[in-house]
Amino acid sequence: MKLKLKVYRGFVNEKRLYTSGHVFKKTDPSSFNLEHSWLRYAYYMWRTFSIKTLSGISVTLEFNGITQTVETDENGFYFFNLEHQLDIDAGWHEVSVTVNMGSKKMVSKGSLLKAAPGYGIISDIDDTFLVSHSGNIFKKIYILLTRNINKRNFFKGVVQHYRELAHIDKPDLQPALFFYVSSSEWNLYNFIEKFTILHQFPKAVFFLKSIKSGVFDLLASGGGNHDHKLHRIKDILEFYPDRSFVLLGDDTQQDPYIYNEVFKEHPKRILAVYIRQVSKLKKAKVSSLLDEITAAGTPVCYFENSAEARQHSKTYLNS
């Protein structure tokens, strides 16, 4: 049986290490060749949502003398969340993950982020920096099926804003603690990773939604329940108990509600909240939720363009 082992970007602090991935049958959702026609690209996107995963597979992690073995779950997903006593410098570090299936052995490399000092950044993806038209299901699916990573749009000024938040030009604050947390499924990991690399977004760790293995799930991509975003953000804050965070989202779905709840639980750890206004007019309910955060003394920016958000960050975050 042919298989593909995928290792997603992980992260590590002074005491714990986390990384994850999937084991796929035959191949993973991957090919986004910029030379291919839109029809060829649509085929690959269709294939991305018709993949098969493998459950009950033993997966072994090796990193600086640490070894641990786990099994993939019913969705072919695995994760390592373990303690360590290593002295790890700030930077991105290579990790090795191995699958053994009888006589077959496969090794894949991943990377772990040991962040430099400073605050952390947690950003949504769809309609926060990547133009996705989440509010229009037909337009969203059309763009998803026909626009490769070099054809997809992102908001003007957003790359500069994110690079400023991540202190790209300050070596002593590199690499920044940056997460992209989205309701897009793991099926789209390679697409999003390559998009952010192509357009020089800060390198970050991804948390996406449970993988889908049916082509009709493509129609519901990014939708449904958003509770996983709330849980992942809480996990990040728990993993880094001594860090404060900046939250970035948009007003098309649940970001304002999720961030308001996160703030209520951790009011002293949220440095600022940014919500992109995607709709033509500001939404009254969103404004009301953000006003609660502002009243508690945390800076909030409900903005229509990234120039406004950048100026806000320079004022309140010294970025």
C-alpha positions as CSV (number, residue, x, y, z in Angstrom):
1,M,0.0,0.0,0.0
2,K,1.3,3.4,-0.9
3,L,1.0,6.1,1.7
4,K,2.0,9.7,2.3
5,L,3.1,11.1,5.7
6,K,2.4,14.7,6.3
7,V,4.1,16.7,9.2
8,Y,2.6,20.1,10.0
9,R,4.5,22.9,11.5
10,G,4.8,22.5,15.3
11,F,5.9,24.6,18.3
12,V,7.8,24.2,21.5
13,N,8.3,26.2,24.7
14,E,10.7,25.7,27.6
15,K,8.8,22.6,28.9
16,R,6.6,21.2,26.1
17,L,6.6,20.3,22.5
18,Y,3.7,20.0,20.1
19,T,3.5,18.9,16.5
20,S,0.9,17.0,14.3
21,G,0.1,15.6,10.9
22,H,-1.8,13.1,8.8
23,V,-1.2,9.8,7.2
24,F,-2.8,9.5,3.8
25,K,-3.4,6.6,1.5
26,K,-1.4,7.0,-1.7
27,T,-0.9,10.8,-1.6
28,D,-1.7,13.9,0.2
29,P,-3.7,17.0,-1.1
30,S,-0.8,18.9,-2.5
31,S,-0.1,19.8,-6.1
32,F,-0.6,23.5,-6.9
33,N,1.7,23.9,-9.8
34,L,1.6,27.5,-11.0
35,E,2.0,26.4,-14.6
36,H,-1.2,24.3,-14.7
37,S,-4.4,25.5,-16.3
38,W,-7.4,26.4,-14.2
39,L,-9.1,23.1,-15.3
40,R,-6.1,21.1,-14.1
41,Y,-6.1,23.2,-10.9
42,A,-9.8,22.5,-10.3
43,Y,-9.0,18.7,-10.6
44,Y,-6.3,19.0,-7.9
45,M,-8.7,20.9,-5.6
46,W,-11.4,18.3,-6.2
47,R,-8.7,15.6,-5.3
48,T,-7.9,17.6,-2.2
49,F,-11.4,16.8,-0.9
50,S,-11.5,13.2,-2.1
51,I,-8.5,11.9,-0.2
52,K,-8.3,8.8,2.0
53,T,-6.6,8.8,5.4
54,L,-5.3,5.8,7.4
55,S,-6.3,5.2,11.0
56,G,-4.5,3.1,13.6
57,I,-1.0,3.7,12.0
58,S,2.0,3.9,14.4
59,V,3.9,7.2,14.0
60,T,7.2,7.9,15.8
61,L,8.7,11.3,16.5
62,E,12.4,11.9,17.0
63,F,13.8,15.3,18.1
64,N,17.1,15.9,19.9
65,G,17.1,12.5,21.6
66,I,13.4,12.5,22.4
67,T,11.4,9.7,20.9
68,Q,7.6,9.0,21.2
69,T,5.2,6.8,19.3
70,V,1.4,7.4,18.8
71,E,-1.3,6.1,16.5
72,T,-3.4,8.0,14.0
73,D,-7.1,8.5,14.9
74,E,-10.1,7.7,12.8
75,N,-9.3,10.6,10.5
76,G,-5.7,9.6,10.0
77,F,-4.6,12.5,12.3
78,Y,-1.8,12.2,14.8
79,F,-0.3,14.6,17.3
80,F,2.5,14.7,19.8
81,N,2.2,16.8,23.0
82,L,5.0,15.9,25.3
83,E,7.3,17.3,28.0
84,H,11.0,17.9,27.5
85,Q,14.0,19.2,29.4
86,L,16.0,20.4,26.4
87,D,17.7,23.8,26.1
88,I,16.4,25.0,22.7
89,D,17.4,28.2,21.1
90,A,14.9,30.5,19.4
91,G,14.4,29.6,15.8
92,W,12.8,26.9,13.5
93,H,14.1,23.4,14.2
94,E,13.9,20.2,12.2
95,V,11.9,17.3,13.6
96,S,11.7,13.8,12.1
97,V,8.6,11.7,12.0
98,T,8.5,8.0,10.9
99,V,5.8,5.5,9.9
100,N,6.5,1.8,9.9
101,M,4.0,-0.5,8.2
102,G,5.5,-4.0,8.1
103,S,8.4,-3.9,5.8
104,K,7.6,-0.3,4.7
105,K,9.2,2.7,6.3
106,M,8.6,6.3,5.6
107,V,10.3,9.3,7.1
108,S,9.1,12.9,6.8
109,K,10.7,16.1,8.1
110,G,8.8,18.9,9.8
111,S,9.7,22.1,11.6
112,L,9.2,23.3,15.2
113,L,9.0,26.9,16.2
114,K,10.8,28.1,19.3
115,A,9.7,31.7,19.4
116,A,11.8,34.6,20.4
117,P,10.6,36.8,23.3
118,G,7.6,39.0,22.7
119,Y,3.8,38.8,22.3
120,G,2.1,36.2,20.2
121,I,-0.1,36.8,17.1
122,I,-3.2,34.7,16.3
123,S,-4.9,35.4,13.0
124,D,-7.9,34.0,11.1
125,I,-7.3,33.4,7.4
126,D,-10.4,33.6,5.2
127,D,-11.4,37.2,4.7
128,T,-9.0,38.3,7.3
129,F,-6.0,38.3,5.0
130,L,-7.1,36.0,2.1
131,V,-10.0,37.3,0.1
132,S,-12.5,34.3,0.2
133,H,-16.0,35.7,0.0
134,S,-17.2,33.6,2.9
135,G,-20.5,35.4,2.9
136,N,-21.3,34.2,-0.7
137,I,-21.1,30.4,-0.9
138,F,-21.3,30.3,-4.8
139,K,-18.6,32.9,-5.3
140,K,-16.5,31.3,-2.6
141,I,-16.6,27.8,-4.3
142,Y,-16.0,29.3,-7.7
143,I,-12.9,31.0,-6.6
144,L,-11.7,28.0,-4.6
145,L,-12.0,25.8,-7.7
146,T,-10.6,28.1,-10.3
147,R,-8.0,30.4,-8.7
148,N,-4.5,29.0,-7.9
149,I,-2.3,30.5,-5.2
150,N,-0.9,33.1,-7.6
151,K,-4.4,34.1,-8.7
152,R,-5.9,34.5,-5.3
153,N,-6.2,38.0,-3.8
154,F,-5.2,39.3,-0.4
155,F,-6.1,42.6,1.1
156,K,-4.0,45.6,0.3
157,G,-1.4,46.4,3.0
158,V,-2.1,43.2,5.0
159,V,1.3,41.6,4.3
160,Q,3.1,44.8,5.5
161,H,0.9,44.9,8.6
162,Y,1.6,41.2,9.5
163,R,5.3,41.6,8.9
164,E,5.3,44.6,11.2
165,L,3.4,42.8,13.9
166,A,5.9,39.9,13.6
167,H,8.9,42.3,13.8
168,I,10.4,40.9,10.7
169,D,13.0,43.6,10.6
170,K,14.1,43.1,14.3
171,P,16.5,40.1,14.5
172,D,16.3,40.0,18.3
173,L,12.5,39.4,18.2
174,Q,12.8,36.7,15.5
175,P,11.1,34.3,15.0
176,A,7.8,35.7,16.2
177,L,5.2,33.6,17.9
178,F,2.6,33.6,15.0
179,F,-0.4,31.3,14.5
180,Y,-3.0,31.1,11.7
181,V,-6.2,29.5,13.2
182,S,-9.0,28.9,10.7
183,S,-12.2,27.0,10.0
184,S,-10.7,25.9,6.7
185,E,-10.0,22.2,6.8
186,W,-6.6,20.5,6.9
187,N,-7.2,19.5,3.3
188,L,-6.2,23.1,2.4
189,Y,-3.0,23.1,4.5
190,N,-0.6,22.9,1.5
191,F,-2.6,25.5,-0.4
192,I,-2.5,28.0,2.5
193,E,1.1,27.3,3.3
194,K,2.3,27.8,-0.2
195,F,0.1,31.0,-0.5
196,T,1.7,32.5,2.5
197,I,5.2,31.6,1.3
198,L,4.6,33.0,-2.2
199,H,3.4,36.3,-0.8
200,Q,5.9,36.6,2.0
201,F,3.6,36.5,5.0
202,P,5.3,35.8,8.3
203,K,6.1,32.1,8.8
204,A,3.6,30.7,11.2
205,V,2.0,27.6,12.8
206,F,-1.4,26.5,11.4
207,F,-4.4,25.2,13.3
208,L,-7.1,24.1,10.8
209,K,-10.4,22.1,11.1
210,S,-10.8,18.3,10.9
211,I,-9.9,16.9,7.6
212,K,-12.7,15.9,5.1
213,S,-12.6,12.9,2.9
214,G,-15.6,13.4,0.6
215,V,-15.8,15.5,-2.5
216,F,-19.1,17.0,-1.5
217,D,-17.5,18.4,1.6
218,L,-15.8,20.9,-0.7
219,L,-19.2,22.7,-0.9
220,A,-19.2,23.3,2.9
221,S,-15.5,24.1,3.2
222,G,-14.8,26.7,5.9
223,G,-18.4,26.6,7.2
224,G,-20.3,24.9,10.0
225,N,-19.4,25.1,13.6
226,H,-16.4,27.3,14.6
227,D,-16.0,26.0,18.1
228,H,-12.7,24.4,17.2
229,K,-11.2,27.9,16.7
230,L,-12.1,28.8,20.3
231,H,-10.6,25.6,21.6
232,R,-7.4,26.0,19.6
233,I,-6.9,29.6,20.8
234,K,-7.5,28.5,24.4
235,D,-4.9,25.7,23.8
236,I,-2.4,28.2,22.6
237,L,-2.9,30.5,25.5
238,E,-2.5,27.6,27.9
239,F,0.7,26.5,26.1
240,Y,2.2,29.9,26.6
241,P,0.9,31.1,30.0
242,D,3.4,33.9,30.2
243,R,2.7,35.5,26.9
244,S,0.2,38.1,25.7
245,F,-1.5,38.0,22.4
246,V,-2.9,40.1,19.5
247,L,-6.0,38.7,17.8
248,L,-6.9,39.3,14.2
249,G,-10.1,38.4,12.4
250,D,-13.0,39.7,10.3
251,D,-16.8,40.3,10.6
252,T,-18.0,37.7,8.1
253,Q,-18.5,34.8,10.6
254,Q,-17.7,34.2,14.2
255,D,-14.4,35.9,15.0
256,P,-15.8,38.8,17.0
257,Y,-17.8,36.4,19.2
258,I,-14.9,34.0,19.7
259,Y,-12.5,36.8,20.5
260,N,-14.9,38.4,22.9
261,E,-15.2,35.1,24.8
262,V,-11.4,34.7,24.8
263,F,-11.0,38.2,26.2
264,K,-13.5,37.6,28.9
265,E,-11.5,34.6,30.1
266,H,-8.1,36.2,29.7
267,P,-8.6,40.0,29.8
268,K,-5.1,40.8,30.9
269,R,-3.4,38.7,28.2
270,I,-5.1,40.2,25.1
271,L,-3.0,43.2,23.9
272,A,-5.3,44.2,21.0
273,V,-8.1,43.0,18.8
274,Y,-8.3,43.6,15.1
275,I,-11.5,42.9,13.1
276,R,-11.6,43.6,9.4
277,Q,-14.8,45.1,8.1
278,V,-15.7,43.0,5.0
279,S,-19.3,44.0,4.8
280,K,-20.2,47.3,3.3
281,L,-21.2,48.8,6.7
282,K,-20.0,48.1,10.2
283,K,-22.2,45.5,11.9
284,A,-24.0,46.8,15.0
285,K,-23.6,43.5,17.0
286,V,-19.9,43.3,16.1
287,S,-19.4,46.9,17.2
288,S,-21.2,46.2,20.5
289,L,-19.0,43.2,21.2
290,L,-15.8,45.2,20.5
291,D,-17.0,48.1,22.6
292,E,-17.1,45.7,25.6
293,I,-13.4,45.0,25.0
294,T,-12.6,48.7,24.5
295,A,-14.4,49.6,27.7
296,A,-12.2,47.1,29.6
297,G,-9.1,49.0,28.5
298,T,-7.9,46.8,25.6
299,P,-7.3,48.6,22.2
300,V,-9.6,47.5,19.4
301,C,-9.6,48.3,15.7
302,Y,-12.6,47.6,13.6
303,F,-11.1,48.6,10.2
304,E,-12.0,48.7,6.6
305,N,-8.4,48.8,5.2
306,S,-5.1,47.6,6.5
307,A,-3.6,51.1,6.5
308,E,-5.9,52.0,9.4
309,A,-4.9,48.8,11.2
310,R,-1.2,49.5,10.7
311,Q,-1.4,52.9,12.1
312,H,-3.3,51.6,15.1
313,S,-0.6,49.0,15.7
314,K,2.1,51.7,15.5
315,T,0.2,53.7,18.2
316,Y,-0.7,50.9,20.6
317,L,1.8,48.1,19.9
318,N,4.9,50.1,18.9
319,S,5.2,47.9,15.8
